[in-house]
């Protein structure tokens, strides 16, 4: 079957999902289908779109089963070409066309991400002014190619056959952090290249923490799991911050949580 399946995973992001779908509606190439995986929540009532939407629910003992949800989405996709788009991302009007004309059935295709400002949500956003209200990713924005270490799952594409060759996302990574770097390392292990494609998505502002102290336990658990597989640490910048804050003990061989932050301490690291 020809066409592109777009996969989005979601929890508590109804407004963001509406914006993502609206962006897809204005794409120069429409998706053949959109698969929405709801993580431990009921399906939303959505507006009609000029493409099929298949919403499915994943029940899991894990609050945010990111790896499992992406795999679940692929299992429901009808088409060989798959684009993974984070629910917080509004696609540019040419995102699907940019992927399609650069498609390499044997590679991971990594798109670009720009970040919408906090105040952009109060503006009438149009395809023409998304650039004006956003800034490039501070780490990846000026790179012409993406290393396996910097691969991010916000906006990427691949064929089903490549996804299955990699083995999908490792569902032993539970919750937030590390699962996309592990996916990239598994791709490198299989000899699958990453190609940078000028397919831009605009990340919608939402409350987040720097460092993501609210995900401390998940990050530490997944970092330990990653080290056990690859003998190196992911998310080192965050781990250094956690160690400096006295939250973890980390000696480059092992890691453990020393204490969990209070609500007041967590709020200190809320990005504004």
C-alpha positions in Angstrom: 0.0 0.0 0.0 1.3 3.5 -0.8 1.0 6.5 1.5 2.3 7.6 4.9 1.1 6.5 8.3 1.7 9.2 10.9 2.0 8.0 14.5 1.4 10.2 17.5 1.3 9.1 21.1 -0.6 11.2 23.7 -1.5 11.6 27.3 -3.3 14.7 28.7 -2.5 16.8 25.5 -5.9 17.3 23.9 -5.3 21.0 22.8 -1.8 20.1 21.5 -3.2 17.2 19.5 -5.8 19.4 17.9 -3.0 21.7 16.7 -1.0 18.8 15.4 -3.9 17.4 13.4 -4.7 20.9 12.1 -1.1 21.2 10.9 -1.4 17.9 9.1 -4.7 19.0 7.5 -2.8 21.9 5.8 0.1 19.7 4.6 0.8 19.7 0.9 0.8 15.9 1.1 -1.9 14.5 3.4 -1.2 11.4 5.5 -2.9 8.2 4.4 -3.8 7.7 8.0 -3.0 9.1 11.5 -2.6 6.6 14.3 -3.1 8.1 17.8 -2.0 6.0 20.7 -3.6 7.1 24.0 -1.5 6.1 27.0 -3.7 5.1 30.0 -6.4 7.5 29.1 -9.8 7.5 27.2 -10.0 8.5 23.6 -10.7 12.2 22.8 -13.6 13.5 20.7 -11.8 15.0 17.7 -12.9 17.1 14.7 -13.3 15.5 11.4 -10.2 15.6 9.2 -9.6 15.0 5.5 -7.7 11.8 6.4 -8.5 8.7 8.4 -7.8 8.8 12.1 -7.4 5.6 14.1 -7.3 6.2 17.8 -6.3 3.3 20.0 -5.8 3.0 23.8 -2.8 1.4 25.4 -3.4 0.3 29.0 -0.1 -0.1 30.9 1.1 -0.3 34.6 3.6 2.3 33.5 2.3 5.9 33.7 4.0 7.0 30.5 4.9 3.9 28.4 6.6 5.9 25.6 8.5 3.0 24.1 5.6 0.6 24.2 3.2 3.2 22.8 5.3 3.8 19.7 5.6 0.1 19.1 1.8 -0.2 19.5 1.3 2.5 17.0 3.5 0.7 14.4 1.5 -2.5 14.9 -1.7 -0.6 13.9 -0.2 1.2 10.9 -1.3 0.0 7.5 1.5 1.6 5.4 5.2 0.9 4.9 6.2 4.6 5.3 5.9 5.8 8.9 6.4 9.3 10.3 6.6 9.7 14.1 5.5 13.1 15.2 5.4 14.1 18.9 2.0 15.3 20.0 3.5 18.7 21.0 4.7 19.3 17.4 2.9 21.2 14.7 4.1 20.1 11.3 5.3 22.6 8.7 3.0 22.7 5.6 5.6 20.6 3.7 6.7 18.2 6.4 5.3 15.0 4.8 6.4 16.1 1.3 9.9 16.8 2.6 10.1 13.3 4.0 8.5 11.7 1.0 10.8 13.2 -1.6 13.9 12.3 0.5 12.6 8.8 1.5 15.3 6.2 1.9 13.7 2.8 2.7 16.9 1.7 4.4 17.6 4.7 6.7 16.2 6.6 9.7 15.2 10.1 8.5 15.6 12.7 11.2 13.6 15.9 10.8 14.2 19.4 12.3 12.5 20.9 15.4 11.9 24.5 16.2 10.5 25.7 19.5 7.5 28.0 19.7 7.7 30.6 22.4 5.5 30.6 25.4 3.6 33.6 24.0 3.1 32.0 20.6 0.1 30.1 21.9 -1.7 33.5 22.4 -1.1 34.5 18.8 -3.1 33.4 15.7 -0.6 30.9 14.4 -0.5 30.3 10.6 1.8 28.3 8.4 3.4 31.6 7.4 4.3 32.9 10.8 5.4 29.7 12.6 9.1 30.5 11.9 8.6 34.0 13.3 7.3 32.7 16.6 9.9 30.0 17.1 13.6 29.3 17.5 15.8 26.4 16.3 16.8 23.6 18.6 19.8 24.9 20.6 21.8 21.7 20.2 20.7 20.3 16.8 19.5 23.5 15.0 22.7 24.2 13.1 23.8 20.6 12.4 23.8 19.3 8.9 23.8 15.7 10.2 22.7 14.0 13.3 24.8 11.6 15.3 23.3 8.5 16.9 23.9 10.1 20.3 21.7 13.1 19.3 18.9 11.3 17.7 15.5 12.4 19.1 12.1 10.9 18.5 10.2 14.2 18.3 10.1 14.1 14.6 11.5 11.3 12.5 10.5 8.7 9.9 11.4 5.3 8.7 10.0 2.3 6.8 8.3 -0.5 8.7 11.0 -2.9 7.6 13.8 -0.6 9.1 11.8 -0.3 12.3 11.4 -4.0 12.6 15.1 -4.6 11.7 16.0 -2.3 14.6 13.6 -4.3 16.8 11.4 -1.3 17.6 11.7 0.6 20.9 13.0 -1.4 23.8 10.0 -1.7 26.1 12.3 -2.3 29.1 12.7 1.4 29.0 9.7 2.5 31.1 8.6 6.1 31.4 10.7 9.1 30.4 14.3 9.2 29.1 16.8 7.2 27.1 14.5 5.1 24.9 15.1 7.1 21.8 18.9 7.1 22.2 18.7 3.3 22.8 16.7 3.0 19.6 19.4 5.0 17.7 22.2 2.8 19.1 20.3 -0.3 18.1 20.0 1.2 14.6 23.8 1.8 14.5 24.3 -1.8 15.7 22.3 -3.0 12.6 24.3 -0.7 10.2 21.3 1.6 9.6 22.3 5.2 8.9 20.6 8.4 10.0 19.8 11.0 7.3 19.0 14.5 8.3 16.0 15.8 6.3 14.6 19.4 6.2 11.2 18.3 7.5 10.4 20.9 10.2 8.0 20.5 13.1 7.2 23.3 15.6 7.2 22.2 19.2 4.4 23.8 21.2 5.3 25.3 24.6 4.2 23.4 27.7 5.4 23.5 31.3 8.7 21.6 31.6 11.7 21.4 33.9 15.4 22.0 33.4 16.8 19.7 34.4 13.7 17.4 34.2 13.8 16.8 37.9 10.1 15.7 37.8 11.3 12.6 35.9 14.2 11.8 38.2 13.4 8.2 39.0 12.5 7.3 35.4 15.7 8.9 34.1 18.0 7.1 36.7 16.3 3.7 36.1 16.6 4.1 32.3 20.1 5.4 32.4 21.1 2.3 34.4 19.4 0.1 31.9 21.1 1.9 29.0 24.5 1.5 30.6 23.9 -2.2 31.1 23.3 -2.5 27.3 25.8 -0.1 25.8 28.5 0.5 28.6 28.1 4.2 28.3 25.8 6.7 29.9 23.0 8.6 28.2 21.6 11.9 29.3 24.9 12.8 30.9 24.1 16.6 31.1 21.0 15.8 33.2 22.9 13.2 35.4 25.6 15.8 36.2 22.9 18.2 37.3 21.2 15.6 39.4 24.5 14.7 41.0 25.4 18.3 41.7 22.0 18.8 43.4 22.7 15.8 45.7 19.9 13.8 44.2 21.9 10.9 43.0 25.1 9.0 43.5 26.9 8.4 40.2 30.4 7.0 39.9 30.5 6.2 36.2 29.9 2.5 36.9 26.6 2.6 38.9 23.9 5.1 39.8 21.2 5.3 42.4 18.8 7.9 43.8 19.8 9.4 47.1 16.7 11.4 47.7 13.7 12.6 45.8 13.1 16.4 45.5 10.3 18.1 47.4 7.5 19.8 45.5 9.0 23.2 46.3 12.4 22.2 45.1 10.9 20.7 41.9 9.1 24.0 41.2 12.4 25.9 41.3 13.4 24.2 38.0 10.2 25.0 36.1 11.1 26.7 32.8 9.3 30.0 32.3 
